């Protein structure tokens, strides 16, 4: 049986898995009084399973091993084509929304972006569950694909830490000066493909390694939020949205109204695995240090969160004269130390939430905005989302290790200006990050900036404010959909979203062309630009 499954195309296997997952919201809908929605999910699951069975029988007659270059196409197909199947029961359950909007919603969920065209109070709970499950499956897939697909191809951030000598430098010495240095084989090398095992086997092994931990952390967070007072359904969606960093929630506003600060502290702890791959199985080549305390991604994340929290918290005291001049009409919150500490926690939570591209908003975020006195502190959150979390995690953005490599390279260049003959230490990993790693990180950063410029240009073709187009483009490319709700935007509402959504978040009512561009930006941000550009390389397609 296992051999038969291994011979099936990967997209067929994933489609069958999606069909089986549809039975969960079908069962939930049938128990909550949504019989029509339950039938939609059940019939969609049967239809997909039948087609997967027919395609599987057809491919068994002429099995063909999957080439390494095809795995990247498969990953692109998962985020581009699989939402077509995910949207079937969603579109049937909302007949007035249109299939295109349902597909867009599923692209947003599967890429862990979390943007929505619909107001949370207008969607039935089974559809909220399906959105949360789609985001949860998308986060699990990216954790698995990072090790099984991106790591062998040395893209997706692995190129920064890949050895330029083609061996484990911890075990072997550097070659002598007379010995030629053999570069590691990349996508363009014809012999590279023969050294890779089957993609399906790699994915299965990675899934078995990551799956138990991913499921266990989700269940642990669910139980923890239940104990702190969250309703069962809300706690489940929060747990899925936290581990997958999708930020999908079934309520309007902060989702921690019931559990309060205690629930946010628990979620805060479970957001930390999105900062470094070392919390997940696989990806050992990404370890820059053996010590957890000295991990550069964790150190940089802690520094950024502390800096943003201190900046917004101390901003109140820097403007104390202006606040004092407001007289007795000044809000009591600005004079209350307890509310000040609440504002400090709100800033700290939001900083980590947007750094991991999750997008949860703290219950104290509005108080933090009032405390800081800044009219638009959400722009700082946009900068954090652009930096992103750890490489090979569920977080999006540029990624912390690339930012760290650029920072170390800049530090080294300043040292050379002051002391031209100085020799920098730090070991092999530090040298690699300052040299090849910084070079590749700079290339990716330039591609990321060019992608933002191109997406903003395409989004601005229609009558959309430039600020709104910029924030929507950044939110889509960094897979941080709630970012559009953290920054006040000019509504773009034309009534084309089907069911009325939240125009203040900027997503609803966008033209079809703009939605298609933003959906492509979500997929591009999830797979990353370097991996997509590899598909256009002539050497990549050379046999």
C-alpha positions in Angstrom: 0.0 0.0 0.0 2.8 2.4 0.9 4.6 1.7 -2.4 1.4 2.4 -4.3 1.0 5.7 -2.6 4.6 6.6 -3.3 4.0 6.1 -7.0 1.1 8.6 -7.1 1.8 12.2 -8.0 2.2 14.5 -5.0 -0.6 16.8 -6.0 -3.0 13.8 -6.1 -2.0 12.7 -2.7 -2.4 16.2 -1.3 -5.8 16.5 -3.0 -6.9 13.3 -1.4 -5.7 14.5 2.0 -7.6 17.8 1.5 -10.8 15.7 0.8 -10.3 13.8 4.0 -9.9 17.0 5.9 -13.2 18.2 4.6 -14.9 15.6 6.6 -14.0 17.4 9.8 -16.0 20.6 9.1 -18.7 18.4 7.6 -19.1 16.6 10.9 -18.9 19.9 12.9 -21.5 21.5 10.7 -23.9 18.6 11.1 -23.6 18.8 14.9 -24.1 22.6 15.0 -27.3 22.7 12.9 -25.7 23.7 9.5 -27.0 20.7 7.6 -26.6 22.4 4.1 -23.0 23.3 4.8 -22.3 19.7 6.1 -23.7 18.3 2.8 -21.5 20.7 0.8 -18.4 19.6 2.5 -19.3 16.0 2.4 -20.2 16.0 -1.3 -17.1 18.0 -2.2 -14.9 15.4 -0.3 -16.6 12.5 -2.2 -16.1 14.3 -5.6 -12.4 15.0 -4.9 -11.8 11.5 -3.7 -13.4 10.0 -6.8 -11.3 12.2 -9.1 -8.1 11.5 -7.2 -8.9 7.7 -7.5 -9.4 7.9 -11.2 -6.2 10.0 -11.7 -4.3 7.6 -9.4 -5.4 4.6 -11.5 -4.4 6.3 -14.7 -0.9 7.2 -13.4 -0.3 3.7 -12.0 -0.1 2.3 -15.6 2.9 4.5 -16.4 4.6 5.6 -13.2 7.4 8.2 -13.6 9.8 9.3 -11.0 9.6 12.9 -10.1 12.6 15.0 -10.9 14.1 17.4 -8.5 13.1 20.4 -10.5 9.5 19.3 -10.5 9.3 19.5 -6.7 9.4 23.3 -6.9 6.6 23.2 -9.5 4.7 21.0 -7.1 5.1 23.5 -4.3 3.9 26.3 -6.6 0.9 24.1 -7.6 0.0 23.5 -4.0 -0.4 27.1 -3.2 -1.9 28.1 -6.6 -4.1 25.1 -7.6 -5.0 23.4 -4.3 -7.1 26.4 -3.2 -9.3 25.6 -6.2 -10.3 22.4 -4.3 -10.5 24.1 -1.0 -12.9 26.7 -2.4 -15.5 24.2 -3.6 -17.4 23.8 -0.3 -16.8 27.4 0.6 -18.3 28.7 -2.6 -21.3 26.3 -2.4 -22.0 27.4 1.2 -21.9 31.1 0.2 -23.6 31.0 -3.2 -23.7 34.8 -3.6 -19.9 35.3 -3.0 -18.6 33.9 -6.3 -16.1 31.1 -6.9 -13.2 33.6 -7.5 -13.7 35.2 -4.1 -13.8 31.8 -2.5 -10.6 30.9 -4.2 -9.0 34.1 -3.1 -10.0 33.4 0.5 -8.5 30.0 0.4 -5.2 31.3 -1.1 -5.1 33.7 1.7 -5.7 30.9 4.2 -3.4 28.3 2.7 -0.5 30.8 2.4 -1.0 31.7 6.1 -1.7 35.3 5.2 -5.0 35.4 7.1 -6.6 38.2 5.0 -10.3 37.9 4.5 -12.9 39.4 2.3 -15.7 38.8 4.8 -16.6 40.2 8.1 -16.2 37.6 10.9 -19.7 38.0 12.1 -21.2 37.2 8.7 -19.6 33.8 8.2 -21.0 30.6 9.8 -18.7 28.8 12.3 -18.0 25.8 10.0 -16.5 28.1 7.4 -14.4 29.8 10.0 -13.2 26.3 11.0 -12.4 25.5 7.4 -10.4 28.8 7.1 -8.5 28.0 10.2 -7.8 24.4 9.1 -6.6 25.6 5.7 -4.2 28.0 7.4 -3.1 25.2 9.7 -2.5 22.8 6.9 -0.6 25.6 5.0 1.7 26.1 7.9 2.4 22.4 8.3 3.1 22.1 4.6 5.7 24.9 4.6 7.4 23.3 7.6 7.6 20.0 5.7 8.4 21.5 2.3 11.2 23.6 3.7 13.2 20.5 4.6 12.0 18.2 1.8 12.0 20.6 -1.1 13.7 23.9 -0.5 16.7 22.6 1.5 17.9 20.2 -1.3 17.6 22.9 -3.9 19.4 25.4 -1.6 16.7 28.1 -1.9 14.2 29.6 0.6 17.0 30.8 2.9 19.1 27.7 2.9 21.4 29.2 0.4 22.8 31.5 3.1 24.1 28.7 5.3 24.9 26.2 2.5 28.5 25.1 2.5 30.5 26.5 -0.5 32.8 23.5 -0.3 30.3 20.7 -0.6 31.0 18.9 2.7 30.4 19.1 6.4 33.0 21.6 7.7 32.5 20.6 11.3 34.0 17.2 10.4 36.6 18.0 7.7 39.3 20.5 7.5 39.5 23.2 4.8 41.4 22.2 1.7 45.0 23.2 1.1 45.8 26.2 -1.0 46.9 23.9 -3.9 43.7 21.9 -3.8 40.8 23.0 -6.0 37.7 24.0 -4.2 34.7 22.1 -5.5 31.6 24.2 -5.3 28.4 22.5 -4.2 26.1 21.5 -7.1 23.0 23.7 -7.5 19.9 23.6 -9.7 21.8 24.1 -12.9 24.1 21.1 -12.4 22.8 18.0 -14.3 24.4 15.7 -11.8 22.6 17.4 -9.0 19.4 15.7 -9.7 20.8 12.2 -9.6 22.0 12.6 -6.0 18.5 13.5 -4.6 16.1 10.9 -3.3 12.5 10.8 -4.4 10.6 13.9 -3.4 7.6 12.0 -2.1 9.8 10.0 0.2 11.5 13.1 1.5 8.1 14.8 2.1 6.8 11.7 3.9 9.8 11.5 6.2 9.7 15.2 7.0 5.9 15.0 7.7 6.4 12.1 10.1 9.1 14.1 11.9 7.3 17.4 12.1 3.7 16.2 12.3 3.6 14.9 15.9 5.3 18.0 17.3 3.1 20.4 15.2 -0.1 18.6 16.3 1.0 18.3 19.9 1.8 22.0 20.2 -1.5 22.9 18.7 -3.4 20.6 21.1 -1.4 21.9 24.1 -2.2 25.6 23.2 -5.8 24.7 22.7 -6.1 23.1 26.1 -4.2 25.9 27.7 -6.5 28.6 26.2 -9.5 26.5 27.3 -8.2 26.5 30.9 -7.7 30.3 30.8 -11.3 30.9 29.8 -11.5 31.0 26.0 -14.6 29.3 24.4 -13.7 25.9 22.8 -14.1 27.0 19.2 -12.3 30.3 19.7 -9.5 28.5 21.5 -9.1 26.0 18.7 -8.9 28.6 16.0 -6.5 30.7 18.0 -4.3 27.6 18.5 -4.3 26.8 14.8 -3.7 30.5 13.9 -0.8 30.8 16.3 1.2 27.6 15.3 0.6 28.3 11.6 1.1 32.1 12.0 -2.0 32.7 9.9 -3.7 34.9 12.4 -7.2 33.6 11.4 -9.8 34.4 13.9 -13.6 34.0 14.0 -14.3 37.2 15.9 -14.0 40.9 15.2 -11.2 42.7 17.0 -8.8 41.1 19.4 -9.5 37.4 19.9 -8.2 37.4 23.5 -11.1 39.2 25.1 -12.1 36.1 27.1 -8.7 34.9 28.4 -7.2 38.4 28.6 -3.5 39.0 29.2 -3.0 35.5 30.6 -4.1 34.0 27.2 -1.9 36.4 25.3 1.1 35.4 27.4 0.5 31.8 26.6 0.2 32.6 22.9 3.4 34.7 23.2 5.3 31.6 24.2 3.9 29.5 21.3 4.9 32.2 18.8 8.6 31.7 19.7 9.0 28.6 17.4 8.3 30.9 14.4 11.5 32.7 15.1 14.0 29.8 14.5 14.0 26.5 12.8 15.9 24.9 15.6 12.6 24.5 17.5 11.4 22.1 14.7 12.9 18.8 13.5 15.2 19.2 10.5 17.1 22.2 9.2 20.2 21.5 11.2 22.3 23.3 8.6 20.6 26.5 9.6 22.1 26.4 13.1 24.6 29.2 13.3 25.5 28.3 16.9 25.3 25.3 19.2 23.9 27.3 22.1 20.3 28.4 22.1 21.2 31.6 23.9 23.6 32.7 21.2 21.3 31.9 18.3 21.4 35.0 16.0 17.8 34.8 15.0 16.6 34.7 18.6 18.9 37.4 19.7 17.9 39.7 16.8 14.2 39.0 17.5 14.5 39.7 21.2 16.4 43.0 20.4 13.8 44.1 17.9 10.8 43.4 20.2 12.5 45.1 23.1 13.5 48.1 21.0 9.9 48.6 19.6 8.4 48.1 23.1 10.8 50.6 24.7 10.4 53.1 21.8 6.6 53.2 22.0 6.5 53.0 25.8 9.1 55.8 26.4 7.5 57.9 23.7 4.8 58.8 26.2 7.4 60.2 28.7 9.2 62.1 26.0 5.9 63.9 25.2 4.8 64.3 28.8 4.8 68.1 28.5 2.3 68.0 25.7 0.1 65.5 27.6 0.2 67.6 30.7 -0.9 70.6 28.8 -4.1 68.8 27.9 -5.5 69.6 31.4 -8.2 67.6 33.2 -9.6 66.4 29.8 -6.5 64.2 29.3 -7.4 60.5 29.4 -7.0 58.9 32.8 -5.2 56.0 31.1 -2.2 58.3 30.3 -1.8 59.1 34.0 -2.2 55.6 35.3 0.9 53.5 35.8 -1.2 50.3 35.7 -2.5 51.2 32.3 1.0 52.1 31.2 2.2 48.6 32.0 -0.8 47.3 30.1 0.2 49.4 27.2 3.8 48.1 27.5 2.5 44.5 27.3 0.3 45.4 24.3 3.3 46.8 22.4 5.5 43.8 23.3 2.8 41.3 22.2 2.1 43.1 19.0 5.7 43.4 18.2 6.3 39.7 18.4 3.0 38.9 16.7 3.8 41.0 13.6 7.5 40.0 13.6 6.3 36.4 13.2 3.8 37.6 10.6 0.9 36.3 12.7 -1.0 39.6 13.1 -2.7 39.0 16.5 -3.6 42.3 18.2 -3.4 42.6 21.9 -6.3 43.7 24.0 -4.0 46.5 25.2 -3.0 47.6 21.7 -5.4 50.6 21.5 -4.2 51.7 24.9 -0.6 51.3 23.7 -1.4 53.6 20.7 -2.9 56.2 23.0 0.0 55.8 25.5 2.7 56.3 22.8 0.9 59.3 21.3 1.8 58.3 17.8 -0.9 58.7 15.2 0.2 55.7 13.2 2.4 53.2 15.2 1.2 50.5 12.9 3.9 51.5 10.4 6.4 50.1 12.9 4.5 46.8 12.8 4.7 46.9 9.0 8.5 47.1 9.3 8.5 44.2 11.7 6.4 42.1 9.3 8.8 42.9 6.4 11.7 41.6 8.5 9.7 38.4 9.3 10.6 35.4 11.4 13.0 32.5 11.1 14.1 30.8 8.0 12.2 27.5 7.2 9.4 28.3 9.7 5.8 29.3 9.1 6.7 33.0 9.3 7.0 35.2 6.1 9.0 38.3 5.3 12.6 38.7 4.5 13.6 36.5 7.5 15.7 37.3 10.5 18.9 35.4 9.4 19.1 37.5 6.2 18.8 40.7 8.2 21.4 39.4 10.6 23.8 38.6 7.8 23.4 42.1 6.3 23.9 43.7 9.8 27.1 41.7 10.4 28.4 42.5 7.0 27.8 46.2 7.6 29.5 46.0 11.0 32.5 44.3 9.4 32.8 47.0 6.7 32.7 49.7 9.3 35.5 47.9 11.2 37.6 47.8 8.1 37.1 51.5 7.5 38.5 52.2 11.0 41.1 49.4 11.0 41.9 48.4 7.4 44.4 45.7 8.4 42.1 44.1 11.1 41.2 40.4 11.0 37.7 39.4 12.0 37.1 36.2 13.9 34.0 34.4 14.8 34.6 31.1 13.1 33.5 29.5 9.8 29.8 30.3 10.2 30.4 33.9 11.0 32.7 34.3 8.0 30.1 32.7 5.8 27.3 35.0 7.0 29.5 38.1 6.5 30.6 37.1 3.0 28.5 34.7 0.9 25.5 34.9 3.2 25.4 38.7 3.2 25.8 38.8 -0.6 22.8 36.4 -1.1 20.8 38.2 1.5 21.3 41.5 -0.3 20.2 40.0 -3.6 17.0 38.7 -1.9 16.4 42.0 -0.2 16.7 43.8 -3.5 14.3 41.3 -5.1 11.9 41.8 -2.3 12.0 45.5 -2.7 11.5 45.2 -6.4 8.5 42.9 -5.8 6.9 45.4 -3.5 7.4 48.2 -6.1 5.9 46.0 -8.9 2.9 44.9 -6.8 2.2 48.4 -5.6 2.3 49.6 -9.3 -0.1 46.9 -10.4 -2.5 47.5 -7.4 -2.4 51.2 -8.1 -3.7 50.8 -11.6 -7.2 51.1 -10.3 -8.5 54.1 -8.2 -6.9 53.1 -4.9 -5.0 55.4 -2.6 -1.2 55.0 -2.7 -1.0 54.4 1.0 -3.7 51.7 0.9 -2.0 50.0 -2.1 1.4 50.0 -0.3 0.1 48.5 2.9 -2.0 45.9 1.1 1.0 44.9 -1.1 3.3 44.6 2.0 0.6 42.6 3.9 0.2 40.2 0.9 3.9 39.8 0.2 4.8 39.2 3.8 1.8 37.0 4.4 0.5 39.2 7.2 -3.1 39.8 6.3 -4.2 41.5 9.6 -1.6 44.2 8.9 -4.3 46.0 6.9 -6.4 46.2 10.0 -3.7 47.6 12.2 -3.2 50.7 10.1 -6.1 53.0 9.2 -6.6 52.8 5.5 -8.8 54.6 3.0 -11.6 52.1 2.3 -11.7 50.6 -1.2 -15.3 49.3 -1.5 -17.1 48.7 -4.8 -19.5 46.0 -3.7 -17.7 43.3 -5.6 -16.7 41.1 -2.7 -20.0 39.2 -2.6 -21.1 39.3 1.1 -20.2 42.6 2.7 -17.0 42.5 4.5 -14.9 45.0 6.5 -14.1 47.9 4.2 -11.9 49.5 6.9 -9.4 46.6 6.5 -8.9 47.5 2.8 -9.4 44.0 1.4 -13.1 44.1 0.6 -14.5 45.4 -2.6 -11.3 45.4 -4.5 -11.5 44.9 -8.3 -10.9 41.4 -9.6 -7.6 42.3 -11.2 -6.3 43.8 -7.9 -7.4 40.7 -6.0 -5.6 38.4 -8.5 -2.4 40.5 -8.1 -2.6 40.3 -4.3 -3.2 36.5 -4.5 -0.1 36.2 -6.7 1.8 38.3 -4.1 0.7 36.0 -1.3 2.0 32.9 -3.2 5.2 34.7 -4.2 5.8 35.7 -0.6 5.1 32.2 0.7 7.4 30.4 -1.8 10.0 33.3 -1.9 11.3 35.2 -4.9 14.5 33.3 -5.4 12.7 30.0 -5.6 10.2 31.4 -8.2 13.0 32.9 -10.3 14.7 29.6 -10.4 11.7 28.3 -12.4 12.6 30.8 -15.2 16.2 29.8 -15.4 17.1 28.0 -18.7 19.5 25.8 -16.9 16.7 24.7 -14.5 14.8 23.1 -17.4 17.8 21.7 -19.2 17.7 17.9 -19.3 
